[in-house]
């Protein structure tokens, strides 16, 4: 399995998107709940922008997920 930082960024972003969709949230509603622009959410979900630990904690709260959820398929 690839393990470079770009791969990890993409996988974590993909898990954010997966959870958001499981909850039926749009990009716009998720962005509003997080206080960020929808375009930034899209960039996070594609792994174009790295999600900082503080931001990931915020995302986890909004998405009602444990932090480990975002890394489950990486370990």
C-alpha positions as CSV (number, residue, x, y, z in Angstrom):
1,X,0.0,0.0,0.0
2,X,1.4,3.5,-0.8
3,X,2.2,5.5,2.2
4,X,3.5,8.9,1.1
5,X,2.1,12.1,2.6
6,X,0.2,12.9,-0.6
7,X,-1.5,9.5,-0.6
8,X,-2.4,9.9,3.1
9,X,-3.8,13.4,2.5
10,X,-6.0,12.0,-0.3
11,X,-7.2,9.1,1.8
12,X,-8.1,11.2,4.8
13,X,-9.9,13.7,2.6
14,X,-11.7,10.9,0.9
15,X,-12.9,9.6,4.3
16,X,-14.2,13.1,5.2
17,X,-16.2,13.1,2.0
18,X,-17.4,9.6,2.6
19,X,-18.7,10.4,6.1
20,X,-20.2,13.7,4.9
21,X,-22.1,11.8,2.2
22,X,-23.2,9.1,4.7
23,X,-24.8,11.8,6.7
24,X,-26.5,13.3,3.6
25,X,-24.6,16.6,4.0
26,X,-23.9,18.8,1.0
27,X,-20.6,20.5,0.6
28,X,-22.3,23.8,1.3
29,X,-24.0,22.6,4.5
30,X,-20.7,21.0,5.8
31,X,-18.7,24.1,4.9
32,X,-21.2,26.3,6.7
33,X,-21.1,24.1,9.8
34,X,-17.3,24.4,9.8
35,X,-17.2,28.1,9.0
36,X,-15.1,27.6,5.8
37,X,-15.7,28.1,2.1
38,X,-17.3,25.2,0.1
39,X,-14.3,25.4,-2.4
40,X,-12.0,24.7,0.5
41,X,-14.0,21.6,1.5
42,X,-13.7,20.3,-2.0
43,X,-9.9,20.8,-1.9
44,X,-9.6,19.0,1.4
45,X,-11.7,16.1,0.2
46,X,-9.6,15.7,-3.0
47,X,-6.4,15.9,-0.9
48,X,-5.2,19.0,-2.6
49,X,-4.9,20.8,0.8
50,X,-3.6,19.0,3.9
51,X,-6.1,18.8,6.8
52,X,-4.4,20.1,9.9
53,X,-5.0,18.2,13.2
54,X,-7.1,21.1,14.6
55,X,-9.2,21.2,11.5
56,X,-9.6,17.4,11.5
57,X,-10.9,17.6,15.1
58,X,-13.4,20.2,14.0
59,X,-14.5,18.0,11.1
60,X,-14.8,15.0,13.4
61,X,-17.2,16.9,15.7
62,X,-19.3,18.2,12.8
63,X,-19.4,14.7,11.2
64,X,-20.0,12.9,14.6
65,X,-17.0,10.6,14.0
66,X,-14.0,9.5,16.0
67,X,-10.6,10.7,14.8
68,X,-9.6,7.1,14.1
69,X,-12.4,6.9,11.5
70,X,-10.3,9.0,9.1
71,X,-7.3,6.7,9.4
72,X,-9.0,3.2,9.6
73,X,-8.0,2.2,6.1
74,X,-4.4,3.4,6.5
75,X,-3.1,1.2,9.3
